Amino acid sequence: MRKKGGVLRAAVGAVLLVPILLAPAGCGKPKPVLSVYTWSDYIKPELVRRFEREHACRVVLDTFESNEAMYAKLKAGASGYDLLMPSSYMVSLMHNQGLLRRLDRSLLPNLIHVDPDYLEIAADAEMDHSVPYMITNTGIAYLEGRVKDVVPSWRMFGRTDLRGRMTMFNDMRETIGAALKCLGHSINTTNEAELAEAEALLLEWKKNLAKFENEQYKIGLASCEFLLVHAYNGDIFQVRKENPDVRFFVPEEGTIISCDDLAIPADAREVALAHAFINFLHDPAVAAENTEFIYYLCPNKDSYPLLPVEIRDNPGIFLKPEIQAKSEMIADIGAANALYVKVWDRLKSAR
């Protein structure tokens, strides 16, 4: 998903390296290297170092900015990765194309901690080839005091008084999905009339936007360059550390719930080590520490009591039931994806 990055990059710079096969360990035998392809700033660095110590290995993180960019790179022949963190809809596509390895459940005892409520809506409910890592809720962030008469609705992007001071995601499914939700339609619709409605609405919203983009909105909001932005919850709770005037809400029409999963590519070299890392991330204490650091929710039920109250009571992280009931996960819609591509291309080229 698109999303994490910028605010914490300096903290993890030491582990953002190009994948390699072996890492030297003094004069002894080289340590095994676990190569992980993930979103930026998506795991607490101290947890990576702890895993390296416990497993006498090196973890190398390489990052992508979108599911589509990751998929294109892998399809173009990139190899050497042992663990991937795509969103669930992309996991489904990759699994159907034989790009992922079936998981060995005997190596994953901590899966007993995965939240069964999340598994009810998961694409891979049996955790056959993927394990949920972090849940993201999309919403709207704004600067308190600079934006008046805030209504918890996607229609805030229609505000002409904020023209040039708003951004939406440069992400086809997220942005079209926001318009579809605003109109009361499913984010996974294949109905061309409903998509046409969404396109018309987005064309109106576009007139008010500074741009479509996925990264700079965080810095722009913190610095007051932007006043209202399409945002991922975890990003914004990190930004609030820099600017306490930043606020976040999930629109009343519902939103997109995304989950980034842990999956092992079919050509992985360090298969056992990849399983060990998945299992490590679902230790309840590790999951809670990771959630508290990056402000995305690991769906690990036994980690929830370990979280601080400000996270447990945050409706941007644990959605209110009435909002969750209106929200959806992006699904792989197969050939119908071409309908969204056409809408997106017309929207991006429109003046």
Number of C-alpha atoms within 10 A of each C-alpha: 24 22 24 27 20 16 20 17 14 11 12 17 13 11 15 17 13 11 19 13 15 15 16 12 13 8 6 7 10 15 17 20 24 29 28 23 22 25 24 22 24 24 20 18 16 13 16 19 15 12 17 18 11 8 14 13 19 22 22 22 26 18 19 20 17 20 22 15 12 21 17 12 12 15 12 9 8 11 16 19 26 25 28 25 28 29 25 27 23 21 26 18 17 17 19 10 9 11 17 22 17 16 18 13 14 8 15 17 13 16 19 13 16 22 17 14 10 15 16 11 11 18 19 19 15 11 20 13 21 27 28 29 23 23 22 23 26 24 25 23 26 24 20 15 10 12 12 10 7 9 11 15 18 22 16 18 25 17 13 14 10 19 17 17 19 27 28 23 22 18 19 15 18 22 20 23 24 29 25 26 24 21 16 13 18 22 24 20 18 16 12 13 10 16 23 14 14 22 20 14 19 21 15 13 21 23 17 19 22 17 17 19 16 22 19 15 27 26 16 17 26 23 12 17 15 23 24 29 28 26 25 27 27 24 24 28 22 19 21 16 12 15 17 12 16 22 16 24 18 27 22 18 22 24 26 25 17 22 28 25 26 28 30 27 24 17 14 19 20 19 19 13 20 26 21 16 21 23 17 20 24 28 20 22 18 17 28 25 22 24 24 19 16 20 23 28 25 27 26 25 19 18 22 20 12 16 18 12 10 10 18 15 13 11 15 23 21 15 17 13 10 11 15 18 12 16 23 19 20 21 18 16 14 8 8 14 14 12 15 21 13 10 19 20 11 13 17 14 7 10 8
